[in-house]
Amino acid sequence: MDGVVRRRHLIGALPYALLAVLAVVSVAIRHAYDQSAAVELALCALAAVWMLCVYTLRPAWRTRPPVMAAFFTVLIAIMAVLVVRAPWFGFFTPAGYIYAFRVLPWPWRQAGVAAVAVVAGTAQAYALDMSTPGGLIMYTAVVVANIIPMCTYAWYARRNDQRNEERIRALDEAREANRRLEESLAENAALHERLVAQAREAGVHDERQRMAREIHDTLAQGFTGIISQLRAAEQAGDDPAGWRRHLAAATGLARESLSEARRSVDALRPEPLRTARLGEALESVAGRWSALHAIPVQVTTTGTTRPLLPEAEVALLRAAQEALTNVARHARASRVGVTLSYMEHEVALDVRDDGGGFDPARLAGGAGGFGLVAMRQRIEGLSGTLQVESEPGAGTGISARVPVAWEGSST
């Protein structure tokens, strides 16, 4: 930066140095020919004062095109008079080029450069006899030889300035884009933090819902079966064999419920699914339920049996357990049918009984208990559907359908 400033100061001082040198040269030459250099010295002083007062001491005026146009025009006129009187003042024309490039905007810069080139060519052709056609042609050739290269250089300098301006503009735009990107990243970071917090809250809520469903599907149902067996044991007081049978069934239910509770806390698959596929697990659950409640259950599997994703198997098994629990509590049924259907795009579970039924309109008002709500949440959480069909005296049917997402598939 210091080098650039120093170079600017040197260039700014060059016109004054040229004038001083040429003034001394004028005095020496005029004295040699016993002539007066007063006019040349006066014009040099006028040019120096003009440059000093209008340009050097008035930096603010340099951004005013009309003022700079007047400054350059007067300076060129003084320069032309000096060249006409003394051709060695052609060495002052570099100062004219300097001011043309500094003070004149495009395209007036080309006209200013051409004017300085004319003055320079006039000084170079001073010795020609311009009273003859040949002299005029030579003068014109000398002037054109000055104008063409200098105007060409001015044009290339303008192109270079434009490229520099474009680069500066591109850098400014890049800085602005980086600034906006930083703002966007900051906003995205804040949004990410909010989303993480919301996801954490949603995860806590989902986990609470999961635990509630698991507790209902394990402890609540197990306790219900245990209570039923203990009541049956009380009623079989005079029958030691029956009493022991019901007590053994209650003990087995307690052990199974405890095992299920532990696995639910660990978010593991239900015990029946640990060692068997869904159809076999349904037969196992239905068999134990039938033995406990003395109600025959027929389990049917249709379609091509394929392994489902664990989430779908758990949801359908829990739906079957809840449906059977509701049959034992409310239906007063004599038989139950459980059908598992493997179809091309979905898997369906249907549980139907021939019990007393009920009015489905009660479900629209929020009746039905947590079990049915948990069942619906599980199925709909897998983009499935749950339908309950019933009417008083005509039994009840529950149908759960889950879209196909075969275990190991990419869909």
Protein Blocks (a to p, Z undefined) as FASTA:
>chain_A
ZZmmmmmmmmmmmmmmmmmmmmmmmmmmmmmnopafklmmmmmmmmmmmmmmmmmmmmml
mmmmklmmmmmmmmmmmmmmmmmmomklmmmmmmmmmmmmmmmccfklmmmmmmmmmmmm
mmmmmmpcfkbfklmmmmmmmmmmmmmmmmmmmmmmmmmmmmmmmmmmmmmmmmmmmmmm
mmmmmmmmmmmmmmmmmmmmmmmmmmmmmmmmmmmmmmmmmmmmmmmmmmmmmmmmmlmk
lmmmmmmmmmmmmmmmmmmmmmmmnopacfklmmocfklmmmmmmmmmmmmnopacdddd
edjdddddfklmmmmmmmmmmmmmmmmmmnopabdcddddddfkbccdddddfbebpafk
lmmnopaijmlmmmmmmmmmnopacdddddehiapadddddddddehiaZZ
